[in-house]
Structures are given as C-alpha cells and as structure tokens.
Amino acid sequence: MQKQTSRQPIFILLSLAHTASGLCWIVPLFLPLIREEHFQVDLADRNPRSVWERLGSKTLLEKARERVKKILNEYCPPPLDKDTQRDLEKAVREIYEREGVPYTPIPTEW
C-alpha cells in the first residue's frame, strides 16, 4: 500500500474509508486536507431562492462584474521607490527626445 501524503486527492482517502481498518486512520488524514482541498467560491449564492430574489436576483456574472469594479476602484498601487522612479523618468525622457516631442516631467503627486 502506498504511503498517503497530504497532496494526494481526497477521493483516494474516502475510497479507503469503507473498510473497518481504514476508519481508524482516515479521520486524522482527512480533516487537515479538507481545509486545503475544499474551496467555496465567494460569488456563489447558497441562499434559498426567495432570499436570492429579495436580494436582487443577481446572476453570477453580475456579481463577478461588481466584484471586478470594486477591486479596480479600491486598488491603490504601492509607490515606486526613488531609484525606479528616476529610471522610469529617464527612459520616458529619452523616448520623448528621440521622437522629437516636448517632454513634461511625470508628476510625483497626483
């Protein structure tokens, strides 16, 4: 019999659970795995239909679009460090000069 590792699929463990000897070791192996292997999608609605309708009857696609908009609106990228900012501005300045376009410095504060 192969040694069970924490990365082997849960169904292998469950298939062994039907034997009397398997029951004594299946529980200690299964419980830690359920936390890793079981994934619940936040967008899925597990409410009864009446509750779903009362909350606006939003489809999964509508919920996903709202989530994307929320994430994009709330995201604030971390500021660039001084060296990266200087290198970026130098590269942009070189491109502007090469193309013959007047250069305007990148604003450091928005």
N, C-alpha and C positions, 0 to 999 in steps of 0.2 A: 504494500500500500504506500502511495506517495505521501510525503510529509505535506501537510496543509500549511500554506503561507497566507499572510494577510492580504495578498494581492489576488488570490485565486477567486474566481466568481462564487458568489453566494449560492448559486443553484447546486454546485457540487456539494457544498456543506448540507444543503437541505435534502439532497438525494440520499445522504447517509443517515439522516435523522430518523428514518423509519425503522432502523434496526435498534434493538434494545441496547446493544453495546454502544451504538452511536449517540444515543441520547445523553450519556454522561459527559461527553466531551463536545457535543455540538453547541450547547449554550455558551460556554466560555469563548468559543471561536466566533460564534455568530454575532453576539452583541457588539463587540468593537467594530465589526465590519459594517453593521447597519448604519453606523454614523458616517462611514466613508462612502458606502455604495448607494445609500438611499438619498435621492435628490428630489426636492419638491420645487417646482417652478413657482416663483412668486406671482406670476401673471395669471396662473390658473385659478379659477373660481370654484371653490368647493362648497359653496353655499347652496341651499335649495333654490329651485327656480324662482319661487316667489320672492325670496330675498334678492336674488340676482336682478329680477325685474324692478324691484323697488329701488335698487342702487343704480339704475340707469341702463340695464341690459347691454353693457359694453361687451363687444366681441374681444377675443384675444388680440386681434390686430389693432383695434382701437386702444386697448390698454398698452400694447407694446409701443405704439406711436407716442402716447402720452408719456411713457417712461423715457423714451429717447429724447423728447423735447425737454423734459425735466432735467435729465442728466446733462444735456448740452447747455441749458440755461444756467445751471448751477456750477458748472465746471470752471475753475479758475486755474490756469496753468501756473506752475511754480515759476518764480522769476529766474531769468538766466543769470549765471554768475558773471562777474565783471569781465573775465577773460573771454568767455563765449560771446558776450555782448559786443566786445571790442572787435573780435574776429569776424563776427557777422556783419557789423557795420563796415569794416574794411572791405569785405568781399562784395557787399552791395555797392559801396562807393566805386570799386574797380569796375563793376558791371556798368554802372551809370556812365562812368568816364569813357569806357570802351564803346558804348553805344551813342555817345555824344549827347546825353540827356543831363540837364542840370540836376545836381544832387541836393536832396533835402535830408538832413540827418534824421535817423529813426528816433521818435520821441521815447524818452526813458520812462515817463509817467503818462498814463492815459487819463 
